[in-house]
Amino acid sequence: MKSYALHPGSLLMMLLVMLSAVITFAVLLFLIVYILVHGIPYLKPSLFSFTYTSENASLMPALINTVIMTLLSLLIAVPLGIFAAIFLVEYAGRGNKFVEVIRLTTETLSGIPSIVYGLFGMLFFVTTCGWGFSLLAGAFTLSIMILPLIMRTTEEALKSVPDSYREGSFGLGAGKLRTVFRIVLPSAVPGILAGIILAIGRIVGETAALIYTAGTVADVPSSVMGSGRTLAVHMYNLASEGLYMDQAYATSVVLLILVVGINTLSSVVAKKFTKA
C-alpha cells in the first residue's frame, strides 16, 4: 500500500484550524465558568422579588421587561423581514437594480453601531413621535436593528430550497402564492429560525439603544408606553454604580440561562419542523 505524506501547507492549515477551534471553545468555556462561579453564590430569593428596591436590587422587573421587549420587537420585525425576503427571492426578477439597492441598504444597516440606532430612536420615536422613554420606542428601535439580520438569513434560507420543489408544485397546478407559503416557506423554517435566534440574542444583550429609548426605570410599566429597563440595562446600571457588583454577576447568570434556554427551545422547534 502506498503511504501519502501530508503536504506541509495542509498540515499547517490543519493545525491552525484545530488551534482556532480549541481557542474558541476554551474562551467560551472560560466565560461561562467565570460567570457561573461569580454569580451563582449571589442568586438569592430577594433578587426575584417583583418590586425593586435599593436593598434587594431585584432583577424580576427587568426580566419581565426583557420578555415584553423581545416579543414586541419580534412582532414588528419578523413579519416585515420575512415578507421582504420573500419578495426579493421569489418575486423580484434576477438582476433587478432595486433589489441590489435593498441588499446594499440592509448590509449597511447591519454594520451601524447600536448607539447610532439609540440616538435615532431618541430623536424620532421618543421626541418627534412624542412616545417618551417607553417600551414601545425601544421595541421599534430594536426592530430596525434586527430587521437586516432577519431579512438576510431568511433570504439565504429561501435560496437554499431546491428549485425542484417549486417546479413540482407548479407542475401539480399550484399557484405562486400557494407554492411559496405551502412548499418553500416551510422548507426554509430551520434557516429562518436561526436568524430569529440571532435576533433574540441581540435584543436580549442590547443596552446602548435601550438606554436612550426605553429608559432605565427599574419597574414593570403599566403599558408599553411606560419606561422600563431590560436585564442587560439592569446589569449595566448595577455594575456602573459600583455598589451592586454581586447582584450584577447574579443577573449575568440569569441572562446566560435565558439565552441558552431560548436557543435550546428554538433548536427543538426547528427539528420538529424539519421532521414534519
C-alpha positions, -999 to 999 in steps of 0.1 A, spaced: 0 0 0 12 35 -8 16 60 20 8 96 12 28 123 31 8 152 42 18 185 24 34 209 49 10 236 39 -20 213 45 -5 203 78 -1 239 88 -37 248 78 -50 218 98 -31 228 129 -43 264 126 -79 252 122 -76 229 152 -59 256 172 -87 281 164 -113 256 174 -96 249 207 -91 286 215 -127 294 207 -140 266 228 -117 275 257 -127 311 257 -164 302 256 -159 277 284 -139 302 305 -166 329 301 -194 306 311 -174 292 341 -164 327 352 -199 340 351 -213 309 370 -187 309 397 -191 347 404 -228 348 400 -244 316 414 -234 323 451 -255 355 450 -287 341 435 -309 349 464 -347 349 467 -346 387 472 -333 391 437 -366 376 423 -389 400 442 -415 416 420 -407 450 435 -373 466 430 -357 484 460 -322 497 468 -319 469 493 -328 438 472 -318 451 437 -344 427 423 -339 416 386 -375 403 382 -389 436 368 -361 437 343 -366 401 334 -403 407 327 -394 438 306 -369 418 286 -396 393 277 -420 420 267 -394 439 247 -383 407 229 -419 398 219 -427 434 208 -396 437 187 -401 403 170 -438 410 164 -427 441 144 -395 429 127 -402 392 119 -432 397 95 -416 426 78 -383 408 74 -398 375 62 -421 392 37 -393 414 24 -371 384 19 -399 365 1 -403 394 -23 -366 396 -30 -362 359 -37 -395 348 -52 -410 378 -69 -382 403 -78 -365 395 -111 -329 385 -111 -305 413 -118 -331 438 -106 -314 471 -97 -340 478 -70 -332 445 -53 -295 454 -53 -302 487 -37 -323 470 -10 -295 445 -3 -269 472 -1 -291 491 23 -296 461 46 -259 453 46 -252 490 55 -278 490 83 -264 458 98 -230 475 103 -242 506 121 -233 507 158 -261 503 182 -255 537 198 -264 553 165 -297 534 165 -303 546 200 -297 582 191 -321 579 161 -347 562 183 -344 590 209 -347 617 182 -375 601 162 -396 578 184 -390 595 218 -390 631 207 -406 635 173 -434 609 178 -439 620 214 -437 585 228 -412 595 255 -390 568 271 -411 537 266 -410 501 258 -427 508 225 -400 533 215 -373 507 225 -391 479 206 -394 499 174 -357 509 176 -347 473 182 -369 461 153 -350 484 130 -317 469 143 -327 433 138 -346 437 105 -315 434 83 -304 403 101 -338 386 97 -340 397 61 -306 383 51 -310 350 70 -345 344 56 -333 353 21 -304 327 23 -328 301 37 -352 306 8 -324 304 -17 -313 271 -2 -347 255 -10 -342 234 -43 -359 247 -74 -373 212 -79 -397 219 -50 -411 249 -68 -412 232 -102 -430 202 -87 -456 224 -71 -462 243 -103 -464 210 -122 -493 200 -98 -512 232 -106 -504 252 -75 -501 290 -79 -471 311 -70 -485 322 -36 -496 287 -26 -462 274 -36 -443 300 -16 -464 296 16 -471 258 14 -438 245 0 -409 269 0 -415 287 34 -420 255 55 -388 241 39 -369 272 49 -381 273 85 -349 260 102 -329 287 85 -354 314 93 -355 303 130 -317 305 131 -319 342 121 -347 348 147 -325 332 173 -296 355 164 -320 385 166 -333 374 200 -297 373 212 -291 408 200 -323 421 216 -316 404 250 -280 417 251 -286 453 239 -280 482 262 -269 513 243 -300 516 221 -324 510 250 -309 535 274 -318 563 250 -353 549 241 -368 526 268 -351 543 297 -338 528 329 -367 527 353 -365 496 375 -402 487 374 -426 469 351 -446 497 334 -484 495 333 -484 498 295 -460 497 265 -459 535 267 -442 533 301 -404 532 307 -386 501 319 -352 486 318 -342 452 304 -319 426 320 -288 439 301 -295 475 311 -302 464 346 -269 446 348 -251 476 333 -266 500 358 -258 478 388 -221 475 376 -217 512 367 -229 522 402 -203 500 417 -225 492 447 -242 460 435 -214 440 417 -226 408 433 -261 414 421 -247 422 386 -229 389 384 -261 371 396 -280 390 368 -255 378 343 -262 342 353 -299 346 347 -292 363 314 -269 335 303 -296 309 313 -322 328 294 -302 329 262 -293 292 264 -329 283 271 -341 303 241 -315 287 218 -324 252 231 -361 258 226 -356 272 191 -335 242 182 -362 218 193 -388 237 173 -366 237 142 -360 200 144 -398 193 147 -404 215 116 -377 196 97 -391 162 106 -426 174 96 
